[in-house]
Structure formats: structure tokens, C-alpha cells
Amino acid sequence: HLLESVFLKLTLADKIYIQSSNNLICHVNSNNIHGENIVIKAAKKLQNYLGINAGARITIEKNIPIGAGLGGGSANAALVLQLL
């Protein structure tokens, strides 16, 4: 089937801040995320891989709409892994 795509440069961006902490905590737009979002899953995998117990307080100012298919969650997880 034929596929047509349109690409548009967007100025949307999430902001991520990380501080050391005893626990692994993620806040998105001032809300505690108790479940397993992709950022927490990635951070826990890194903890297990490195065999460390150090935690982090991850704060995300979300501007990219959740579920919009723009790759915001995946990009955030990748950046968090780099920063940790």
C-alpha cells in the first residue's frame, strides 16, 4: 500500500532533572509516579545491570503529549540512562 508521511519540526520538549536520592523516584509534572513507567523501568534495569543500590529523584517536566506517538517516553528513558 502507498504511504504518505509529513514531517514537521516541533518545538516541544520535555525537561528532565536528576538528583541523588536513597530511593528511585520519578515525578512527572509534580505527580509521583508509583507505577512502572518507561523511565523507572530503564533506571531499574541499569541498577540491576551495574549491581548498585543508589537511587535517584527524577523530575520530568512533560510537554510532549503522552500517547501522541512522538517518542517522548522513549527519548526520556534514553536520556535518563545517559545522565545516570
C-alpha positions as CSV (number, residue, x, y, z in Angstrom):
1,H,0.0,0.0,0.0
2,L,1.1,3.6,-0.6
3,L,2.2,5.5,2.4
4,E,2.4,9.3,2.6
5,S,4.2,11.0,5.5
6,V,4.5,14.5,6.6
7,F,7.4,15.6,8.8
8,L,7.3,18.8,10.8
9,K,9.9,20.2,13.1
10,L,8.3,20.8,16.6
11,T,9.5,22.9,19.4
12,L,8.0,20.6,22.0
13,A,10.5,19.2,24.6
14,D,10.4,17.6,28.0
15,K,12.8,18.8,30.6
16,I,14.5,16.2,32.9
17,Y,16.3,16.9,36.2
18,I,18.1,14.2,38.3
19,Q,19.2,14.4,41.9
20,S,20.7,11.7,44.1
21,S,18.4,10.0,46.5
22,N,18.2,6.9,48.7
23,N,15.3,5.6,46.5
24,L,14.4,5.6,42.9
25,I,11.6,8.1,42.5
26,C,10.1,9.7,39.4
27,H,7.9,12.8,39.4
28,V,6.1,13.9,36.3
29,N,4.6,17.4,36.3
30,S,4.6,17.3,40.1
31,N,2.9,13.9,40.3
32,N,4.6,10.9,41.9
33,I,4.7,8.0,39.6
34,H,4.2,4.9,41.7
35,G,3.8,2.6,38.7
36,E,6.4,1.4,36.3
37,N,6.8,4.0,33.6
38,I,9.4,3.5,31.0
39,V,11.9,5.8,32.7
40,I,11.7,3.9,36.0
41,K,11.9,0.6,34.2
42,A,15.1,1.7,32.4
43,A,16.6,3.1,35.6
44,K,15.9,-0.2,37.5
45,K,17.4,-2.2,34.7
46,L,20.6,-0.1,34.9
47,Q,20.7,-0.5,38.7
48,N,20.4,-4.3,38.3
49,Y,23.0,-4.4,35.5
50,L,25.5,-2.4,37.5
51,G,24.6,-4.1,40.8
52,I,24.2,-0.9,42.7
53,N,21.5,0.3,45.2
54,A,22.0,4.0,44.7
55,G,18.8,5.8,43.9
56,A,17.8,9.0,42.1
57,R,15.0,11.5,42.2
58,I,14.0,12.0,38.5
59,T,11.8,15.0,37.8
60,I,10.2,15.3,34.3
61,E,8.5,18.5,33.1
62,K,6.3,16.8,30.5
63,N,5.5,19.0,27.4
64,I,5.3,16.3,24.8
65,P,1.8,14.8,24.9
66,I,1.6,11.3,26.4
67,G,0.5,8.7,23.9
68,A,0.9,11.1,20.9
69,G,3.3,8.8,19.2
70,L,6.1,11.3,19.2
71,G,8.6,9.2,21.1
72,G,8.7,11.3,24.2
73,G,8.8,8.5,26.7
74,S,11.5,6.5,24.9
75,A,13.6,9.6,24.4
76,N,13.2,10.5,28.1
77,A,14.3,6.9,29.1
78,A,17.4,7.1,26.9
79,L,18.4,10.5,28.3
80,V,17.9,9.3,31.9
81,L,20.2,6.3,31.2
82,Q,22.8,8.7,29.9
83,L,22.5,11.0,32.8
84,L,22.6,8.3,35.5
